Amino acid sequence: MIPGRVPEMLRSPLDAASGEAALPSWDLSDLYKGQEDPALKADLDRAAAEARAFQETYATKLAGLSGDDLAAAIEACERIEEVLGRAMSFASLIFAGDSLSTENGRFYQTMQERVTEISSHLVFFSLELNHLEEKVLEGKIASSTRLAAWRPWLRDLRVWLPHQLSDEMERLLHEKEVTGRAAWNRLFDETLATMTVTVSGEELSVSAALNKLSDTDRAVREAAAKGVSEAFGSRIRLFSLITNTLVKDKEVMDKWRKHARPGSSRNLANMVEDEVVDALVKAVTESFPRLSHRYYAMKAKWLGLEKLQHWDRNAPLPRDADSKIAWPDAVSRVRRAYAGFSPEMEKLAAPFFEQAWIDAALRPGKASGAFAHPTVPSAHPYLLLNYHGKARDVMTLAHELGHGVHQRLAAAQGYFRSSTPLTLAETASVFGEMLTFRALLDAETDPAKRRLLLAGKVEDMLNTVVRQIAFYKFETQVHEERRKGEISPERLGEIWMSIQTESLGPVFEFTPDYTSYWAYIPHFVHTPFYVYAYAFGDCLVNALYGVFRDGSVPDFEQKYMDMLKAGGTLRHKELLAPFGLDASDPDFWKKGLDVISGFIDELEASP
């Protein structure tokens, strides 16, 4: 294929009402044909039998196995886990597609319970592996090239040894998960999915209402903001209960597992040191004045306002027509940008559009936001979007597609070794965004339109870096205060407002009803302390893209693709070394933040 050229798109069906190309919905039949698919039942029955046999064969016997036999045991466990992963991927995607359906909710819970029951027979394996003495394990690895291939996985497994509980306790916690954290997660998801927001007399989903916060009409934005505030404010006791319960649950687990602080377990899972995260948070916090404070002060002037309200944060700029971008146009822009960097990368992206791997349609009950689900290596990833036709939605497509391409490349490592720490998982997605933005900016010759593109990118970067670090600081303070007792809804709102004021700057005048906005952030519920990974990835990509643009690293494209193919087998220092970058260097984060500051400099200098 000629670099930069995208194959002709498959024709999209037209929406009968509007005449526009219909937004795609995914086809999950590559996993299973439906909830009653006999293959699903057969897979789970087989996995249950194999899990019981696996436990009978290997429990208490790992120390006596040869290196090759231990490798065979890991491979057998991986095969069973992948079957369970396929079933749960199918159930979770169905639930994300429509959580209003009681049948989907029942199916999701049933799958969770069945998979948990089956996998309880496998819990012993990782625990017993960690009990092997280092010398014994090293001897087995030295004697077997087959086991040596599992060294990265064993390395990452054994970092949890100091935090491992007794075998009985671990099994109990595993079996209780479906009635503990997972149940509260489901309550949050179903509550969000069933909520409606009243905006100027119209009943909207949460996603649709939030989308109106970027409307060109300030009155519409204000009405949407008040509607969102009312919807979440009227349920704030429920969201506070969910948060208090999950934060307390984490505190109990952290105490038993001897984690130094609330974020330590997430950092350990991300294979990044606490000190590296601290350096990132410190660098971003110190840059609030030169980044967000400075930019939003300019934005207020552009909008002709002395003060901004929270519903002005994502307002389109004057002269920005904010015209709707049709789905085929969005797809074309993103694919061309990917192809311009690497024909191989565009080729990996193509099936997402041509084989119904994306769900971008808008409908009640669908999960808000966006994600890329890797499912299992024997299948392929799926992307969920809520596409409203805004420029930000195009960037979201570029972002999630980056995840999808990364997941496809890493799949060759297998089910256990393909999973990437969150900090590095965000690298491919943010890089995909940067490719798309740069392609659009480089092609634009009109100074006014370039300025709008640049301002849009700055806002996206502030949302990715400043806003996510503000989220992280909110989480940190909430988790620390929860150790002293339950936190009232009013106090949660106070913490939220304090950190939003610090991060966004004095040009904002926050109305009291903004206190409830912390409640719609799903990461606080599903993946505590995930959010800093976005800032980590953005700053890392800024540095990485700088190396790409200046041509200082030979064979950059191949090295980048190799980095994605590594999956979870390498850590951030090893992955960045070929590019001459080191995230543990205190100046590393400043370089990434300087890119954002440089864009703001350019905006200040523009007419």
JOMO-V80916 format. One record per backbone hydrogen bond with DSSP energy under -1.0 kcal/mol. CO is the residue of the C=O (numbers start at 1). NH is the residue of the N-H. Records with the same first field share a line. If there is no record, write none. Layout:
# JOMO-V80916
CO: NH ; NH
This chain:
# JOMO-V80916
2: 5
13: 22
15: 19
20: 15
24: 360 ; 361
28: 31 ; 32
34: 37
37: 40 ; 41
38: 42
39: 43
40: 44
41: 45
42: 46
43: 47
44: 48
45: 49
46: 50
47: 51
48: 52
49: 53
50: 54
51: 55
52: 56
53: 57
54: 58
55: 59
58: 61
62: 65
66: 70
67: 71
68: 72
69: 73
70: 74
71: 75
72: 76
73: 77
74: 78
75: 79
76: 80
77: 81
78: 82
79: 83
80: 84
81: 85
82: 86
83: 87
84: 88
85: 89
86: 90
87: 91
88: 92
89: 93
90: 94
91: 95
92: 96
93: 97
94: 98
96: 367
101: 105
102: 106
103: 107
104: 108
105: 109
106: 110
107: 111
108: 112
109: 113
110: 114
111: 115
112: 116
113: 117
114: 118
115: 119
116: 120
118: 121
119: 122
122: 125
123: 127
124: 128
125: 129
126: 130
127: 131
133: 137
134: 138
135: 139
136: 140
137: 141
138: 142
139: 143
141: 144
144: 148
145: 149
147: 150
148: 151
150: 154
151: 155
152: 156
153: 157
154: 158
157: 160
158: 161
160: 163
161: 164
166: 170
167: 171
168: 172
169: 173
170: 174
171: 175
172: 176
176: 179
177: 180 ; 182
180: 184
181: 185
182: 186
183: 187
184: 188
185: 189
186: 190
187: 191
188: 192
189: 193
190: 194
197: 204
199: 202
202: 199
204: 197
205: 209
206: 210
207: 211
208: 212
210: 213
211: 214
212: 215
217: 221
218: 222
219: 223
220: 224
221: 225
222: 226
223: 227
224: 228
225: 229
226: 230
227: 231
228: 232
229: 233
230: 234
233: 236
235: 239
236: 240
237: 241
238: 242
239: 243
240: 244
241: 245
242: 246
243: 247
244: 248
245: 249
246: 250
247: 251
248: 252
249: 253
250: 254
251: 255
252: 256
253: 257
254: 259
261: 264
263: 267
264: 268
265: 269
266: 270
267: 272
268: 271
273: 277
274: 278
275: 279
276: 280
277: 281
278: 282
279: 283
280: 284
281: 285
282: 286
285: 288
287: 291
288: 293
291: 295
292: 296
293: 297
294: 298
295: 299
296: 300
297: 301
298: 302
299: 303
300: 305
301: 304
308: 509
309: 312
312: 315
317: 320
326: 330
327: 331
328: 332
329: 333
330: 334
331: 335
332: 336
333: 337
334: 338
335: 339
336: 340
337: 341
338: 342
342: 346
343: 347
344: 348
345: 349
346: 350
349: 352
350: 353 ; 354
351: 355
352: 357
356: 27
357: 383
359: 385
360: 387
363: 366
365: 99
371: 384
373: 382
376: 379
382: 373
383: 359
384: 371
389: 325
390: 394
391: 395
392: 396
393: 397
394: 398
395: 399
396: 400
397: 401
398: 402
399: 403
400: 404
401: 405
402: 406
403: 407
404: 408
405: 409
406: 410
407: 411
410: 413
411: 414
414: 418
417: 568
421: 425
422: 426
424: 427
426: 430
427: 431
428: 432
429: 433
430: 434
431: 435
432: 436
433: 437
434: 438
435: 439
436: 440
437: 441
438: 442
439: 443
446: 450
447: 451
448: 452
449: 453
450: 454
451: 455
452: 456
453: 457
454: 458
455: 459
456: 460
457: 461
458: 462
459: 463
460: 464
461: 465
462: 467
465: 469
466: 470
467: 471
468: 472
469: 473
470: 474
471: 475
472: 476
473: 477
474: 478
475: 479
476: 480
477: 481
478: 482
481: 484
482: 485
488: 492
489: 493
490: 494
491: 495
492: 496
493: 497
494: 498
495: 499
496: 500
497: 501
498: 502
499: 503
500: 504
501: 505
505: 508
507: 308
511: 514
512: 515
513: 516
514: 517
516: 519
517: 520
518: 521
522: 525 ; 526
523: 527
527: 530
530: 533
531: 534
532: 536
533: 537
534: 538
535: 539
536: 540
537: 541
538: 542
539: 543
540: 544
541: 545
542: 546
543: 547
544: 548
545: 549
546: 550
547: 552
555: 559
556: 560
557: 561
558: 562
559: 563
560: 564
561: 565
562: 566
564: 567
566: 569
571: 575
572: 576
573: 577
576: 579 ; 581
577: 580
582: 585
585: 588
587: 591
588: 592
589: 593
590: 594
593: 597
594: 598
595: 599
596: 600
597: 601
598: 602
599: 603
600: 604
601: 605
